[in-house]
Amino acid sequence: MVVNVIAVSYGIAAAAFLLLTLLLLTSWRGRLHGMALTAASGITALWAGVVAQQASAGIQLSLASDMLELARNAAWTIFLVAVLSPYRKDSGAPVVQSRLLAPGLAMLYILCAAGTVYSRWILRDVDTQIYFMANFVGRVAMAVIGMLLVEQLYRSTPPQERWAIKFACLGVGGLYVYDFYLYSDAMLFRALNVDIWAARGMVNALAVPLIAVSAARNPKWSLDIAVSRRVIFHSAAVVGSALYLLMMALAGYWLRFFGGSWGSVMQVTFFAAALALLAGIVFSGTVRSRLKVFISKNFYNYNYDYREEWLRFTRTLSTKGPDLGERAVQAIADLVESPTGALWLSNGAHHALLAHWHMPDAAGSEPADSAFCSFLQGRQWVVDLDELEADPEKYEGLVAPEWLRKLPRAWLVVPLIMHEELLGFVVLSQPRSRIRLNWEVTDLLKIAGNQAASYLAQQQSANALMVARQFESFNRMSTFIVHDLKNLIFQLSLLVANAEKHRDNPEFQKDMMDTLDNSVKKMKLLLHKLNSGDSIEGPAPLSLDKLLAQAVQLKSQFEPRPTLELHDKGLTLLANWGRMERVVGHLIQNAIEASPRDGRVLVALRRQDENAVIEISDNGAGMTEEFMRSRLFKPFETTKSAGMGVGVFESREYIQELGGRLDVASRAGEGTTFTMTLPLNGARAGQRIDEQQEESA
């Protein structure tokens, strides 16, 4: 039974040191410290493996295992001397002179090797004091030397660097302390204690994770253990839960054994309560937070896995969820395990509360030109409110605003800086577990604040752009409506001007009534658009013959009177009657205004392949090439004293919307021709279409 225990114990030690050796070999970069550590770990794995093999085969300890043990001790001593050397000159701690250290250690190991050989070959069957002196005194001396070297290494290392070697000191020192205990006991009782010898393998295995942590922390030892914090966290949680359940099972068994008739009931009740307590602990945010902090502080060079943290931070800001302000607070709060927070964002004159995350009592606002905001913008510091209250001089005498001091459990103020300007700030509450604010934490919070500020600024720009587009759409619709009203007013003004001269003319009276009726209908349509907010009308098939005839008829009271020529009839177009009539009417009106009273305005319709071509020509003043190229189709550009410069622009926009084009040919003093080329909807005739057209009109 003891033989099996020894084999398992030393087998575990061999496997542990072999794994450490492989990790060191895969990351070794040729450095001396890494080579010494790899050699010491490999020799220890070989020694433990030989002892385990001999125990499993029932063989007593041989000279080979003894010599490997000496080699193991020598390898760890060489490693300690190599690590200790850089700290000798500057540490000021008393150390053995280097010119005496190496020869003295070499002489010690030669004597121990000689004593081992002498005791194994010559005194192996002699139970005398000389046997123990030769076999164990040297090993005790090696253990003492090893403990001294570990103590010198720790004392010689600068305090700010001890975090990198402290676990190695514990691990290697533990090997020597246990050897000292084992061989001192053997010298005292003149025999090896089998139980202490059997446990030695397990004790050696426990040193492996301690040495690995220090190797990972110290780049000179060249061990790069790429185990994520998430894996360590979940592994620690699983192992802890398993140990907890094991302890509870043992306690339940004890209750059942000593509980008499109530034993079974007490066992079940106790185990159920233990499971409930475990569930509460597992789902406790505070416990998880403290475990993460403990792992980060004791097993990693840095407090954060920056890749994981930045992925989580960006994912929180980018994915769908609550509003961006709340997600920004959550993303920053998660970096320091803060359970609540709130966001204040600039609205120009003040920084007002925009969003909160689990902080319903957040309130207050801060003027943008206050001393507090000026400090955040100028210094860009993360403000620790507890430290600010205890020692304001660290913050140049800054005083926190009254509303901020009233916030319960307020802890940190993180500035949101965008282009060196303070966009806002986030207030976080006290964390679930105590976190020490050092340069790493504050730098991470400042960078996270800058990133959140860019997201919030982008959202503000997008909202401002959306509002600007809404105003643009509204203003554009208003401009076109005003343009239509201007045309109606011009028609009515012309009627009033001609009424005194032609009021007794029946034909004038009829034209006047038609014009008034048409103007009233158009005004009602404009009012309907304004009330409903609908500026886009649906298209429908319309007859170009009837549309052009009506447009010409409405302009018949002007001089010169436009004339209509239909070279091809029965052409239909898929468009809105009102908007198409407005386009044609505007171009006819422009031609009339540009021509003298005795001039000519001609509207012609013809077919060209699958297109309808409408030409509106006049012999008026015409336009220059420069005006047509740079100003004609530009909104709000006009040569008319009372014009708005949107009619031609709107006409071209709608024609292009229908899939056609608007061309213009003009020469100064010779007249202008506008040509509309529009895709046909197909020849449509019949009473049904005529009725639809009349209803649309």
Order of alpha helices (4+ residues) and beta strands (2+ residues): alpha-alpha-alpha-alpha-alpha-alpha-alpha-alpha-alpha-alpha-alpha-alpha-alpha-alpha-beta-beta-beta-alpha-beta-alpha-alpha-beta-beta-alpha-alpha-beta-alpha-beta-beta-alpha-beta-beta-alpha-alpha-beta-beta-alpha
